[in-house]
Amino acid sequence: MTGSSSPPVAEETPRTCGLGPRAAAVLVFGSSAAVLVVEIAALRLLAPYLGLTLETSTMVIGIALTAIACGSWLGGVIADRVDPRRLIAPSLGVSGAVVALTPAVLRATAEWAPALLVLLASLTILVPGALLSAVTPFVTKLRLTSLAETGTVVGRLSGVGTAGAIAGTVLTGFVLVSRWPVSGILVGLGTLLLAGSALTGWRTRAWRGTPALALAVVAGSLATAVAPGGCDTETRYHCVRVVADPDRKGGRTLVLDGVRHSYVDLDDPTHLQFTYVRAIASVADAAFPEGQALSAHHLGGGGLTIPRYLAATRPGTRSVVSEIDSGVARVDRDRLGLRSQPGVTVRVEDARLGLRRLDTGSRDLVVGDAFGGVSVPWHLTTLEAMADVRRVLDEDGLYVANLIDHGDLAFARAEAATLRAAFAHVALLGRPADIGTAPSATARGGNLVVLASARPLDLRAVQEALDARRTGWTIATGEGLTSWIGDARPLTDDYAPVDQLLQPYGSPGGR
């Protein structure tokens, strides 16, 4: 009689366990994608309150990665002790509820209990991120029926999870944010997760499986820093170069990430090289009596060309500049003569947060020049941001901003529509072809200047100043501006697809 051996363990069929290979792939793919959607959306939600800074981005990414690691590890441990069929549906359902409530919770906290914002923001990322990441080891445990196929099953599901993370990143960045408000994205995702929870709870059946190690799903498409070349200085945000002008002894061009951002004449602050800067100066000259000292605030610093000009032409003017990049501020101080410039104060801060610190009615002039051809701080373009600008201006105050756009100028039109919704009087300055005052000509894009105020604007005086500076620019306002804006939708904190609207290609830098 031969010795008996244990019969081979038969693989349970999908019908018995209620979780076939397709269902397993859908669960792992969808849960991994959802983690990345939550991460990107959280950045958009927090920027108006914490600032769109490197620290904010690092915090959100770090919490998301912590959630993935903890969820994968603890999910594997729990799956070895509790039947995973009892865990998948609750994980999806609780995640869906938290995700759907996230916009309301974060916005209410920011307004009523700002001290708790970081804590609650961390929880709204950590809880759903960990629960969703735990789905992979749960599913892996259910799909493992034989040690002989461990590598195949774990490898396949790990690959599916990574693909889901990539899909979530790409879908959010290129599609969802450009078409729906952030709150709608999260509420819709929460609804889908709740539906998935209900369906999974209905379909899942008992399954005995083999213990498995959980593998953390790492999103290969997360932001990869590519160090730019040709820098005098690499700051936390930019590759910075200062280029001397061979035709002017004191002329210096500040180049950020390969784009000519500012031109400064160290010997003559009234020399304005770029056309858009001459346009901003023309607006200030026409809007306020000659020589009158102003209280000005500048959103974005760059080379500080306009603050220097105001200090030179209006003695006693106080200009405070919100510049997020401390490296650029150092370049201004060390290489562009800021040390010897009275009346100009640079604060290293996010411009939106800087606005919130200003007293109501404390500024004659606010200048927006944080916009560039490579990237745009979207949270400075919205109705809510404009409400802060309007609040800090006095009753005769003026907001003037530089915009850069190309192609069909979709971002510039949306920003003009936003200002029309926020201010009683708005005008747009630019080349006739670009702003519709010469409709038969071809628009080239580039720099535009928009101005807005609660008081009527003396546009005739502005046009005379533009002509005196030989800008070649004209002004669009009233019905002409309405026609130019078309059906562009105003931007809000909840809907600001600036990255998708902006066409940054064209002649590099300011003109």
Buried (B, 14 or more C-beta within 10 A) or exposed (E): EEEEEEEEEEEBEBEEBBBBEEBBBBBBBBBBBBBBBBBBBBBBBBBBBBBBBEEBBEBBBEBBBBBBBBBBBBBBEBBBEEBBBEBBBEBBBBBBBBBBBBBEBBBEBBEEEEEEBBEBBBBBBBBBBBBBBBBBBBBBBBBBBBEEBBEEBBEBBBBBBBBBBBBBBBBBBEEBBBEBBBBBBBBBBBEBBBEBBBBBBEBBEEBEBBEBBBBBBBBEBBEEEEEBEEBEBEBEBBBBBBEEBEEBEBBBBBBBBBBBBBBBBBEBBEBBBBBBBBBBBBBBBBBBEEEEBBBBBBBBBBBBBBBBBBBBBBEEBBBBBBBBBBBBBBBBBEBBBBEEBEBBEBBBBBBBBBBBEBEEEBBBBBBBBBBBBBBBBBBBBBBBBBEBBBBBBBEEBBBBBBBBBBBEBBBBBBBBBBBBBBBEBBBBBBBBBBBBBEEEEEBEBBBBBBBBBBBEBEBEBBBBBBEEBEBEBBBBBEEBBEEBBEEBBBBBBBBBBBBBBBBBEBEBBBB
